[in-house]
């Protein structure tokens, strides 16, 4: 797949690599290797288990079913059975394989996720949300999917049940739709998170994305490569901006993990306290 790639030498200029950065509804995803394609966790799960493409929907169904059967043992609030996106976002939040791919509305939070554990040049993928939504909607309508227009507006309670028909029931349509649950969990809210949901998981996520006309235009999709040499300065700058594991993952685990990535007391002896 041909993707517009921009290599920057100074991470602080990352926003200049995105057309119309100040508007346009851009979404961002940080990845710790610039060599990686975009790939969902259920796609990786199927690869590890050597699940053939024609059986990946059955694999997803089994994962979804088992999570919902056991979730009540670990939480007091159980989502409505029809709230498909809320269920999937909870699975994603707790590390279960899903077809959702995490993005952020903040290019700086995405940069942090790209840089925090990078061991080579990393990347931030920038995708224009309105383009992905409009082109996905055309593909779904063309396949005869009902109620597409209800998913083109801001989410309201009751809309999530439509996701089952649009994405989880046949016919399966290759597409990549920006989506979020009506009720946001804490991590989504703090990290300014959103998702892209592919329409056909028998295909790779990149194939779903490639189904959208305009995917090869820098006005819609850009991969920004950040050199590994910028990592230390970038993490320091992001910490000063209030972006770290401590802020993005509130609690002792987030704080403890942040000590292995960057903290001024550890990484800058002049700031010992």
N, C-alpha and C positions, 0 to 999 in steps of 0.2 A: 504494500500500500504506500503510495506517495504522500508524504506529509511534509509540509513546509517546516524546515528546521532552521532555527536561529541559534547560533552560538554566541554567548555574551562573555566578555572578559571581566566585567565588574558586576557582581550580582545585584548591586544597588540600582542598576539600570534595567532590571528585569521587566519592569512595566513598559519600557519603551519597545519591547519586542512584540507587544500585543496591539494589534490595530484597534483604535478607538477604545483605549484602556478605560477611560472615564465612563463609558456607557456600553450599551450593546449586550448586556446580560451574559457576560463571560463567566465560565466555570473553569476551575483549575484543579489539576491533580499532580501531586508531587510523587516521583518515583526515584528510588535511590540509585538506579542505573539508567543511564541514557540509552542503553542498548535494548532495554525491555520494551516490548509492545504493551498495549493496554490489555489486561486479562482479568476476568472475574475470579473470585475465590472458588466458585463451583466449577469453573473451567479448569483451574489448577487441580482441584480435587479429582475430577474425572481423568485428568492426565496421570495423576499419581496412581489411581486405581485401574488404569487402563480400560476405562469405560468407553466403548465405541460411540461415535457421534449419535447414531440412531437410538441409543439407550440413555442418553444424558438427561432427557426429561424424566425418565423413570427414576434415575439417581436423584435428581432434584426433588421429585415428589416424596421419595423415601426420607430424605433429610428434613424436608418441611414437616412431614407428618410426625417424625420422631421428636423434633423440637417442640411442636405444639402439644404432643402428648405428655411431655415431661416438664414443660415450663412452669406449671402451677406449683411444682415442688420447690421452686427456687424464688418465687415472687408472689406477692399478694395481689397485684393487679394483673389480670389476664385480659388481653385485648379481645375485642369483638372478633368472632371467627371470620367475619367478612372483611376485616381490616388487613388486607393482604400486605400492603406496603409497611404497615406498622409491625406486623409479624416479621417480615423480611429484614426490616431495619434493626429489630431486636436481635435477630440471628446474627446479622452483620456486626452489631455492637459487641456481642459476646463471642465472636470468633468462629461461628458456624459458617460453612460454605454457602454462599448465595449467588444469585445472578446479578446482584446489585454491584455497581462499581462506584466507589467513593470519590466525590469531588468536593471542592470548597468554593465559596463565593469570594474568599480572600486569596489573592495571589501570594501574600506573605505567609499565610498559614500553609499553603501548598508548598512554598519554598522550604519551610521548616521541615515538612515531612520528606521532601526530597533530600535535604542535606543532613538530617540528624544522624543517620547511620550509613551515610554514603562512604564507599571505599574506592570509588572511581567517579568519573564525571556523571552527574545526575541530571535529572530533567524535570521540568514542569510542563505538563500538557495543558494548553489553553483551548477551550472549546466554547463556541458561541451558542448559548442555550436556546435562544429563539429560533435559530436556524435548525438545530437538531429536532426541536419540537415540531416545527412546521413541516419539515421534510418527512419525519416519522409519521405524522398525522396523515399526510398524503398517501404514504405507503399502506397504512392500516385501512384507510377508507377504500383504497383501490382493491384491497383484498376482501372488502365487504364487512369489515368489523363494525359493530354497532356502537353508538354512544361515544364516538371519538371526541366530539365537540365538548363533552363534559370534562374531559381530561385536559382541555386546552385552556381552561380558566384556573384561577387560584383554587387550591383544594378546599373542599368543604366536607363536613361529616357526611358519610354515606357514599362518597365517590369511589372509595377504595375498592369496593366490590367489583367495580368495572374492570379493574386491573386483571382480575382473574380471566375475564372474557378476552381482553385485548392481548394479553401476553402469555397466559398460562394454558389457554385452551386453543385447540386447532381452529382454523389454519394458522400455522406459525409464520410470522412475517419478520424477516430480517429488518431491524430498525434499532435505533438507540435513542431512547426517550428520557429527557430530564424529568425526575420525579422525586417526591418526598411524601412522607406520611403526614396526615393531618395533625396528629399529635406527635410533637418532636420529643425525642428523649434528650437527656442532659447533654450527652456528648455531641449530638447533632447541633444543638443550640449553641454550645460554647465554641465549637469548631467551625461554625457557619457552614455546616455540611449540607450536601445534596447528593443525589445519586443519578447515575444513568442506568436504565434497565434495557437490556437487549430483548428483542422480540423472538429470537430463535436461538436457543442455546445448543442446538445440534451443530451450529456454526460457531466459530471463534468470535470473540467480541469484536476484533478488528474487522471481520467480515460483515458483522452487523453494522458497524460504523461506515464501512465502505459502501454499503447499500444506499447511503444518503447522498443524493446529488450535491456536489459542492464540497465534498470532503477533502478534495485536493486543493482547495483555495485557502490562502493564508487569512482571508477574511472570516473563515469559519473554524479553522483548526491549525494550531501551531504547536510545535514541540520546541521548547526553549532549553538548551543545554547549558548547564552551569559547571564550570571547571571545578575539579576537586580542590584545587589550590585556593578557591574562594570559601571553602567550608568554614574554616575557623573564624574569619572575619564576619561571615554571614551569621553564624550562630551567635556571635557576640552582639551584633547589631539587632538581631531578632529578639534576643533576651532583653535588650534595652527597650525594645518596643512592647515588651510584655508577652512575647510569644515563646513558649518553652513547653516541655513536658509537664511542668508544674501547672501552668495555666490551662493547657489543653486537656489534661487528664487530672482533674482535681482529686486530691486525696494523697495518702502517704505513698502509694505505688507510683503515682506520677512524679511526685517530688523525688523519690529515691532514684527512679530511672533517669531523671534529669541530671543527677550528679555524674552519671556515666557519659553524658553528652556534652554539656557545657554548664559551668557555674563560675561566676567571677572569683569566688573565694578559692576555688580549686584551680582554675585555669589562668588567673591573673594574680600573682603573689602580692602585687601592690595593693590589692583590695582585701587582704586578709582581715577578718573581723573576729 
